[in-house]
Amino acid sequence: MPIRLYDTARQEIVPFEPPRLVRMYVCGITPYDSTHLGHAATYLAYDVLIRRLEELGHEVSLVRNVTDVDDSILPKARQLGVNYLELADAEMARFRSDMEALGMRPPVAEPRATEAVPQIIDLVEKLLAAGHAYRADGSVYFDVSTFPAYGALSRLSREEMVRIAAERGGRPDDPAKRHPLDFTLWQRSAPDEPAWDAPFGPGRPGWHIECSAMVLAAHGPTLDLHGGGTDLIFPHHESEIAQSTSITGQPLARHWMHSAMVAYEGEKMSKSLGNLVFVSDLLKVADPRAIRLALLRHHYRAGFEWFDTDLDEGRALLRRLMAAAARGTGGVSAIGAGAAKGCASDPAFGGGADPRPFAERVREALDDDLDVPRALDALDDLASAILSGGDHRDAPAELIDLARLVGVDLTVAARTE
Ligand SMILES: [Zn+2]
């Protein structure tokens, strides 16, 4: 049975059957502020998916971009009085260290927008030549009237798209645009902003075009899976599709996976509300595995509110799993090649901890639209069975292996908190 995953484009759970080499692209961060729990929750979903795909024999090539020039990093750099690339470098270093601490495996490539400018210019030129884009007032815009499928991914009405575009910086009332939903491919830079020479005038890239250019450069016209947070469905991913498909004539992705947003104690977690929970702050007070487990207790498609008590539940689960895993290290070694196999059929080991049904439950849950909370329940049940005296020598080693599937290493000593 293949993994089944919800596809945003089809709006249903479908079998996800990629080739052996899975070409995956997940939209990355704009490095102007620290990694918050929303980032962590998003990237964790893909991290667990990748682990399960690898177990099934796939090789996953994950590319995650870095938006190191856009409308949010430039004002922040100006405000701090630093060069925007220095700000990007510093924040990328912090992001990588937060992600690594949470046990997230790095992507195979992290292309930066500023390094992809030649590919971006090339794509804009092609869009202009093909009549999908126009120049106005020193900028270049995508003409959505040339792409009738605009809106097919998000399934939003024109009115909803205009409203959301306005909320997300799309400036539908820009007088240079022919249509309010037309979006910027290239924009004239303000006097103190970076600018690149281009055949259509000096300026800097729009946001959406960088991902189209990077996907094409890294993986070719069609991805096996494209991901990001649900806030990227419109306008970002809708616009990526319009740009890419207009040039390649191919679908941009065979499967679209989006992870839901995280709120904090009753309110949307956002920069403007000043209620962001930063991973680096949690790392000061908690074992990274407890943070990881606390986040993974929520399904990737269910938006959730983070409460400070979530961390306690993550800690408690980690303690139970570690205590059960430690049962394998005393007496007969159950970890590694020496582990005894086949005890389940032996009546002497017929206690409550035959790990196989639990392992099946874990994998079944992961394959059912990445239901990590249910997988964690199965792990927790296996731990309880081990701790309540189920005398199966394989069980702790199996628990350790299964926990690795969700990215938790139970063989590392607990951090003193
Ligand atoms: Zn993107």
Boltz pocket constraint, residues with backbone or C-beta under 6 A from the ligand:
constraints:
  - pocket:
      binder: B
      contacts: [[A, 26], [A, 27], [A, 28], [A, 207], [A, 208], [A, 211], [A, 236]]
      max_distance: 6.0
